[in-house]
Amino acid sequence: MGKDLHYSIIPYVKNILQNHDKVEEIIELNNEDYFAYRIVRNSGLTDVILVLSDEYFFSENHLLSIPELLNNGGFILLAKPESRGYQGNLPSQKLIVGKLSRLLGALNRSDFWNYTPPTRPNGNRNFFR
């Protein structure tokens, strides 16, 4: 994870999050190595730590070196539109890896780490893969 993202990605993600009905505030977390945010949710839901990945291919090996910031759970966003690779839930770590659509769905749940996207009629869960 790093900061190699096109300049338009951060404003795009923030704009979408600010329009989500469960998001009250987005707080940027100061970090030299990657983009990270605290998403403050309303309706009594806990905050979610969001870290943006700049990887083109996110493998399960990347999970071996997750940022310390995510030790208590959070969401790793595959921020590049062309990103591929591992997407899924790690309930024992209260952690999810996925694209923006998975994040938007997960923000609706108190146990966001257990969110799974609905199955599409063709059985494909990951429409953007």
One Martini backbone bead per residue (centre of mass of N, CA, C, O) as a GRO file, in nm:
protein
  129
    1MET     BB    1   0.098   0.035   0.021
    2GLY     BB    2   0.024   0.368  -0.102
    3LYS     BB    3   0.046   0.689  -0.311
    4ASP     BB    4  -0.027   0.566  -0.617
    5LEU     BB    5  -0.254   0.798  -0.711
    6HIS     BB    6  -0.472   0.950  -0.871
    7TYR     BB    7  -0.586   1.270  -0.809
    8SER     BB    8  -0.907   1.181  -0.846
    9ILE     BB    9  -0.970   0.959  -0.630
   10ILE     BB   10  -1.009   1.097  -0.358
   11PRO     BB   11  -1.248   1.289  -0.428
   12TYR     BB   12  -1.434   1.063  -0.522
   13VAL     BB   13  -1.455   0.902  -0.260
   14LYS     BB   14  -1.544   1.133  -0.074
   15ASN     BB   15  -1.805   1.207  -0.223
   16ILE     BB   16  -1.947   0.937  -0.188
   17LEU     BB   17  -1.930   0.923   0.123
   18GLN     BB   18  -2.079   1.199   0.185
   19ASN     BB   19  -2.354   1.061   0.042
   20HIS     BB   20  -2.383   0.873   0.269
   21ASP     BB   21  -2.624   0.802   0.516
   22LYS     BB   22  -2.393   0.689   0.742
   23VAL     BB   23  -2.217   0.945   0.698
   24GLU     BB   24  -2.079   1.212   0.890
   25GLU     BB   25  -1.751   1.169   0.870
   26ILE     BB   26  -1.418   1.259   0.738
   27ILE     BB   27  -1.098   1.158   0.858
   28GLU     BB   28  -0.781   1.238   0.830
   29LEU     BB   29  -0.491   1.040   0.843
   30ASN     BB   30  -0.173   1.071   0.937
   31ASN     BB   31   0.036   0.948   0.663
   32GLU     BB   32   0.321   0.867   0.473
   33ASP     BB   33   0.240   0.575   0.318
   34TYR     BB   34  -0.082   0.633   0.327
   35PHE     BB   35  -0.420   0.640   0.282
   36ALA     BB   36  -0.625   0.761   0.560
   37TYR     BB   37  -0.944   0.695   0.737
   38ARG     BB   38  -1.214   0.817   0.931
   39ILE     BB   39  -1.537   0.681   0.963
   40VAL     BB   40  -1.812   0.854   1.064
   41ARG     BB   41  -2.099   0.724   1.202
   42ASN     BB   42  -2.424   0.695   1.234
   43SER     BB   43  -2.668   0.542   1.429
   44GLY     BB   44  -2.447   0.414   1.640
   45LEU     BB   45  -2.205   0.362   1.470
   46THR     BB   46  -1.904   0.273   1.415
   47ASP     BB   47  -1.606   0.325   1.323
   48VAL     BB   48  -1.403   0.340   1.016
   49ILE     BB   49  -1.117   0.218   0.881
   50LEU     BB   50  -0.944   0.360   0.595
   51VAL     BB   51  -0.751   0.202   0.335
   52LEU     BB   52  -0.559   0.275   0.055
   53SER     BB   53  -0.489   0.102  -0.233
   54ASP     BB   54  -0.224   0.095  -0.503
   55GLU     BB   55  -0.280  -0.170  -0.620
   56TYR     BB   56  -0.326  -0.377  -0.896
   57PHE     BB   57  -0.251  -0.639  -0.715
   58PHE     BB   58  -0.425  -0.811  -0.462
   59SER     BB   59  -0.295  -1.019  -0.232
   60GLU     BB   60  -0.275  -1.230   0.035
   61ASN     BB   61   0.016  -1.129   0.106
   62HIS     BB   62  -0.071  -0.838   0.193
   63LEU     BB   63  -0.196  -0.934   0.472
   64LEU     BB   64   0.090  -0.960   0.620
   65SER     BB   65   0.114  -0.614   0.580
   66ILE     BB   66  -0.070  -0.463   0.753
   67PRO     BB   67  -0.159  -0.198   0.896
   68GLU     BB   68  -0.165  -0.103   1.224
   69LEU     BB   69  -0.432   0.059   1.201
   70LEU     BB   70  -0.587  -0.245   1.149
   71ASN     BB   71  -0.586  -0.416   1.422
   72ASN     BB   72  -0.917  -0.335   1.478
   73GLY     BB   73  -0.991  -0.292   1.194
   74GLY     BB   74  -1.143  -0.264   0.855
   75PHE     BB   75  -1.066  -0.107   0.530
   76ILE     BB   76  -0.957  -0.216   0.209
   77LEU     BB   77  -0.911  -0.016  -0.070
   78LEU     BB   78  -0.942  -0.066  -0.409
   79ALA     BB   79  -0.878   0.231  -0.575
   80LYS     BB   80  -0.824   0.127  -0.842
   81PRO     BB   81  -1.013   0.053  -1.110
   82GLU     BB   82  -0.793  -0.185  -1.210
   83SER     BB   83  -0.813  -0.355  -0.977
   84ARG     BB   84  -0.709  -0.671  -0.842
   85GLY     BB   85  -0.806  -0.963  -0.665
   86TYR     BB   86  -0.841  -0.973  -0.352
   87GLN     BB   87  -1.171  -1.034  -0.202
   88GLY     BB   88  -1.277  -0.990   0.144
   89ASN     BB   89  -1.325  -1.155   0.453
   90LEU     BB   90  -1.199  -1.102   0.808
   91PRO     BB   91  -1.358  -1.159   1.092
   92SER     BB   92  -1.123  -1.206   1.305
   93GLN     BB   93  -1.019  -0.891   1.211
   94LYS     BB   94  -1.232  -0.692   1.110
   95LEU     BB   95  -1.193  -0.733   0.780
   96ILE     BB   96  -1.178  -0.568   0.456
   97VAL     BB   97  -1.162  -0.636   0.099
   98GLY     BB   98  -1.223  -0.380  -0.159
   99LYS     BB   99  -1.440  -0.210  -0.324
  100LEU     BB  100  -1.659   0.047  -0.321
  101SER     BB  101  -1.923  -0.122  -0.313
  102ARG     BB  102  -1.849  -0.277  -0.053
  103LEU     BB  103  -1.822  -0.036   0.132
  104LEU     BB  104  -2.110   0.080   0.103
  105GLY     BB  105  -2.247  -0.172   0.223
  106ALA     BB  106  -2.088  -0.201   0.497
  107LEU     BB  107  -2.177   0.079   0.629
  108ASN     BB  108  -2.473  -0.041   0.716
  109ARG     BB  109  -2.316  -0.211   0.928
  110SER     BB  110  -2.204  -0.295   1.237
  111ASP     BB  111  -2.076  -0.568   1.098
  112PHE     BB  112  -1.897  -0.496   0.836
  113TRP     BB  113  -1.705  -0.761   0.817
  114ASN     BB  114  -1.979  -0.942   0.719
  115TYR     BB  115  -2.009  -0.835   0.448
  116THR     BB  116  -2.201  -0.931   0.155
  117PRO     BB  117  -2.268  -0.930  -0.149
  118PRO     BB  118  -2.496  -0.962  -0.360
  119THR     BB  119  -2.628  -1.180  -0.572
  120ARG     BB  120  -2.634  -1.220  -0.888
  121PRO     BB  121  -2.810  -1.375  -1.131
  122ASN     BB  122  -2.519  -1.509  -1.234
  123GLY     BB  123  -2.349  -1.538  -0.942
  124ASN     BB  124  -2.190  -1.270  -0.938
  125ARG     BB  125  -2.039  -1.068  -0.692
  126ASN     BB  126  -1.805  -0.936  -0.888
  127PHE     BB  127  -1.873  -0.713  -1.119
  128PHE     BB  128  -1.569  -0.556  -1.135
  129ARG     BB  129  -1.371  -0.802  -1.233
   0.00000   0.00000   0.00000
